């Protein structure tokens, strides 16, 4: 199975370095332009399934890119709880260290990476064979790439393609 992951376009919060999490914010002008550029880069591709997080910024990205996705809340960003809308600098040093480590992180009053992992894995395990397209967020993309030993920065409006030959698990496929 091939999975094409798209990180939603920019928002006012992401452009200001603020955690979006489960805040349901729309794309900004730059984010809409990023999504429209995806229309060109994805236009000639055939997908067996098209999915999106149910949060507005992801569904807007999918629609502006020319798709009508099925929405699935398992594709949501990490729920940052009390950190929603905060910046990196607003966080205590121990929170920053834990977030950088990623595995083992639990947002105060929000969700743990382990809980996000469980829902993202459940989504992926339920996908049909073939090529699937998913419009999602930076957290789920980072999670999948880390588990494939390919962690890297994925900017808003970016596309990542992965081939899955087995189940994902922490530390690798």
Secondary structure by P-SEA (a helix, b strand, c coil): cbbbbbccccccccccccccccccccccaaaaaaaaaaaaaaccccccbbbbcccaaaaaaaaaacccccccccccccccccccccccccccaaaaaaaaacccccccccccaaaaaaaaaaaaaaccccbbbbbccaaaaaaaaaaacccccccccbbbbbbbccccccccc
